[in-house]
Amino acid sequence: MIAAALTGWVGAACAQTPDEIAFARAHLDALQKRSLRSGREYCGFFGRDPSGTIVAVKARPGSETTCVAYWPHPRIRVFASFHTHGVWDGVSDGEVPSVEDIEGDMSDGIDGYVSTPGGRFWFIDGDAGIARQICGEGCLLSDPDYDREAEGPVPEMLTLDDLKARQGE
């Protein structure tokens, strides 16, 4: 789950561009190592600086299952949140975004990117309330303890209603 302390401009959610996807993938892949080592979620925001360059706000550490990112300087035009899901614990439904992940991005009017213990890379469409895998298991650094057999099937795409049913809400 990611929550934002909104204090600045919120950009409208829109379809991701190839450069945004590449930037998000590289950033989350690098962040996975720290997340897996510590067993914590890490979160932040992606945006564009005044020159239009994509930037990542410094990732903040969270707990095992939550993370709160502070909204960046108003000069950064945020287009997406990002966060890791930490380590595989065999209990949490960590291979998919949570209901709170999608609702948070929808509320903030942005999209989101999520990495999972199994190395999946998800995009959250904050307008539509849909999460889809950009790439599947092992596409990013993954937890060596991840057990694909115990995890069960992970769909390529989930709506907010699908996640609510899956997570018993």
C-alpha positions in Angstrom: 0.0 0.0 0.0 1.2 3.5 -0.7 -0.3 6.7 0.7 0.7 10.2 -0.3 0.8 13.4 1.8 -0.5 15.7 -0.9 1.0 19.1 -0.8 1.6 19.9 -4.5 0.4 19.8 -8.0 -1.1 16.5 -9.2 -0.7 15.6 -12.9 -3.5 13.9 -14.7 -3.1 10.2 -15.1 -2.5 9.2 -18.7 -1.1 6.2 -20.7 2.5 5.6 -19.9 5.2 6.3 -22.5 8.0 3.9 -23.4 10.6 6.2 -21.7 8.5 6.3 -18.5 8.2 2.5 -18.5 12.0 2.0 -19.1 12.8 4.5 -16.3 10.3 2.9 -13.9 11.6 -0.6 -14.6 15.2 0.3 -14.1 14.5 2.2 -11.0 12.4 -0.5 -9.4 14.8 -3.2 -10.4 17.6 -1.4 -8.6 15.3 -0.7 -5.6 14.4 -4.4 -5.3 17.8 -5.3 -3.9 17.4 -2.9 -0.9 13.8 -3.9 -0.4 14.6 -7.6 -0.4 17.6 -7.2 1.9 15.6 -5.2 4.4 12.2 -6.9 4.1 10.5 -3.5 3.8 8.5 -1.7 1.1 10.1 1.4 -0.5 8.0 4.0 -2.2 8.1 7.4 -3.9 7.0 9.2 -7.0 8.1 9.6 -10.6 7.8 13.0 -12.2 9.3 15.4 -14.7 11.4 18.3 -13.6 11.0 21.8 -15.2 13.2 20.7 -18.2 11.0 17.7 -18.8 13.5 15.1 -17.6 12.1 12.1 -15.8 13.1 12.0 -12.2 12.5 9.7 -9.2 11.8 11.2 -5.8 14.1 9.6 -3.3 12.5 6.4 -2.1 11.4 6.3 1.5 11.4 3.1 3.5 8.2 1.7 4.9 7.2 -1.3 6.9 6.8 -4.9 5.7 3.4 -4.1 4.2 3.0 -0.3 4.0 4.8 2.8 2.8 4.1 6.5 2.9 5.8 8.8 0.4 5.9 12.5 0.7 4.8 14.6 -2.2 7.8 16.2 -3.9 8.7 19.8 -4.6 5.9 21.5 -6.5 8.2 22.0 -9.5 8.2 18.2 -10.0 5.2 17.3 -12.2 4.3 13.9 -10.7 2.9 11.3 -13.1 3.2 8.1 -11.1 3.8 6.6 -7.7 6.2 3.7 -7.3 6.8 1.1 -4.6 8.2 -2.4 -3.9 6.3 -5.1 -2.1 9.3 -6.3 -0.1 10.0 -10.0 0.5 7.8 -13.0 -0.2 6.3 -14.2 3.1 3.9 -16.9 1.9 1.0 -15.1 3.6 0.5 -11.7 1.9 -0.9 -11.5 -1.6 2.2 -9.6 -2.6 2.5 -10.7 -6.2 -0.3 -8.3 -7.2 -1.0 -4.6 -6.3 -3.3 -4.2 -3.4 -6.8 -2.6 -3.3 -5.1 0.3 -1.4 -2.4 0.7 -4.1 -5.0 1.2 -6.8 -7.4 3.4 -4.7 -4.4 5.6 -3.6 -3.3 6.2 -7.2 -6.9 6.9 -8.3 -7.4 9.3 -5.4 -4.1 11.1 -6.2 -5.0 11.3 -9.9 -1.8 9.5 -11.0 -0.7 6.2 -12.3 1.6 3.8 -10.4 4.3 1.1 -10.7 4.8 -1.8 -8.4 7.5 -4.5 -8.1 6.8 -7.8 -6.4 8.9 -10.4 -4.5 8.6 -12.7 -7.4 10.0 -10.0 -9.7 6.8 -9.0 -11.4 6.5 -5.4 -12.7 3.0 -3.9 -12.6 1.5 -0.7 -14.0 -1.6 0.8 -12.3 -3.8 2.9 -14.5 -5.1 5.5 -12.0 -7.9 6.7 -14.3 -9.3 3.2 -15.1 -8.6 1.5 -11.8 -6.8 -1.4 -13.5 -3.5 -3.0 -12.8 -1.6 -4.9 -15.6 1.7 -6.7 -15.6 4.2 -5.1 -17.8 6.4 -8.1 -17.4 5.9 -11.3 -15.3 7.7 -13.4 -12.8 11.5 -12.9 -12.7 11.5 -9.8 -15.0 12.9 -7.8 -12.1 15.2 -9.0 -9.3 13.3 -11.5 -7.2 13.4 -12.9 -3.7 15.3 -16.2 -3.6 12.7 -17.5 -1.2 9.8 -16.8 -3.5 7.8 -20.0 -4.1 5.8 -19.8 -7.3 3.9 -23.1 -6.4 2.7 -21.7 -3.1 1.7 -18.4 -4.7 -0.8 -19.8 -7.1 -2.0 -18.2 -10.4 -1.3 -14.5 -10.9 -3.4 -12.9 -13.7 -1.9 -10.6 -16.3 -4.5 -7.9 -15.5 -6.8 -7.1 -12.5 -9.5 -4.5 -12.1 -10.2 -2.9 -8.7 -13.2 -5.2 -8.4 -11.1 -8.2 -9.2 -8.6 -7.2 -6.5 -11.4 -6.6 -4.0 -12.7 -10.1 -4.6 -9.2 -11.7 -4.6 -8.3 -9.9 -1.3 -11.7 -10.6 0.4 -13.0 -7.0 0.5 
